[in-house]
Amino acid sequence: MPSGFELVVSGGTKPTGKDAIAWAQECWNRGAGAILPTSMDGDGTQAGYDLEFTKAISDVVDVPVIASGGAGKLEHFYEGVVKGGADILLAASVFHFRILSIKGVKEYLRGKGLQVNL
């Protein structure tokens, strides 16, 4: 893949042979209102978003990009916006397992100077 990121489907089990960054750009060109790329390598790991992947997509589209796959601590959310260029942050396990609260994440981000709807 030219970008180094391959598009996979079926929960990450089937490679498509398509470049994920080029596909995100094509989706935007076709009228997508937002792009939700999930790093299958990071999903559920709580090791942080794949910032390089998210940034590569946010750099080539002009619609909101949703960081997904890997958030595990407060810093990851901040990095998703600042380093990954995400407009929206998605997380699941940290909330399902009550490691973090949505309110706590929003307060943290607001305290770091990011615009957050509370």
N, C-alpha and C positions, 0 to 999 in steps of 0.2 A: 504494500500500500504506500502511495506517495507520502501520506501524512504519518504513517506508522500505526494508524488506528483502523481496524477492519470492522465493518458493520456486521453484527450478528443478530439473529432472530431466534425465536422460540426459546426465550429465557436464556439466551447466550449459548445455546447448544448447536446452532447451525450457522456456520460462516457463510457469507453471501458472495465474497470475492469483491465487494465494493468498498471503496474508501469511505469511512464514516464521516469525515469532514466534508468531502465532496457531496455526500448524500445530504448532510444537514443543509448545505448551501442550496442544493437542488430543491429540497423541501421548502426552504424560504422563498426561492424563486417561483415555486408553484403556488405560493400563497399561504404557507403555514403561518399561524399567528404567534406561535411560540415553539421552541425546540426543547425537548426533554431527553437529553442524552444521559444514559445510565452507564457508568463504568461497571461492567460485569465483573471485572477483576476486584473491584473495591466494594461491591454491593454486599452489605451485611457485615463487613469487616470492622467497622468503626475505626478504621485507620486513617480516615480523611478522604475528602473528595479527590478525584484524579484531576488536579488543577491544570495540568498540561492539556489534557483532553478537553476539559470545559473551556479553557482559554482559547484553544484552537478553533472551537466552534463559535464562541462569542466574537472572535475576531473576523469571521466571514459572513455573519448574518446580522440583520438589522431588526430583529425581533427579540423579545425576552428569551433568555436561555436559563433553563432550570438545572441547577447543579443537583445531581442525584448519584447515590452510591458511595457510602463510606463514612458519613458523618458520625463521629463518636465523642467529641468534646467541643466545648464552646469555641475554641480557636478554629476549629474546622469550618464553622459557619462563616466566621469573619474572613478566613482565607478564601472561601468559595466565592465571595463577592470581590474582595480586593485583589487577589491573585488569579482567580479563575474567571473573573469577569461575569459571574452569574448575576442575573437580575432577581431570581427567585431561588429559594433553597428548599430542597425536599429531604426529609429524613423520616425514618420509621422506627428502627429498633431502639434508638435512644429514648424514644417516647413510649413505645410499647413496653419496654422493660423499666421504665421510670428512672432512667439514668439522668435524664434532663427533663425539664418541663418546657413547654412552648413559651410560656410567660418568661421563664428564666433566660431562654435563648434570645427572645426579643429584647429584654432589658439589657442583656450583655451587649448586643449589637447596637442598641441605641446609645449605650454608654461609650461605645467605641466611635460614635459619631455617624453611624449609618442611619438613614431614614427608614424607620420601621413603623408599621401600623400596630399599635397596641390594642 
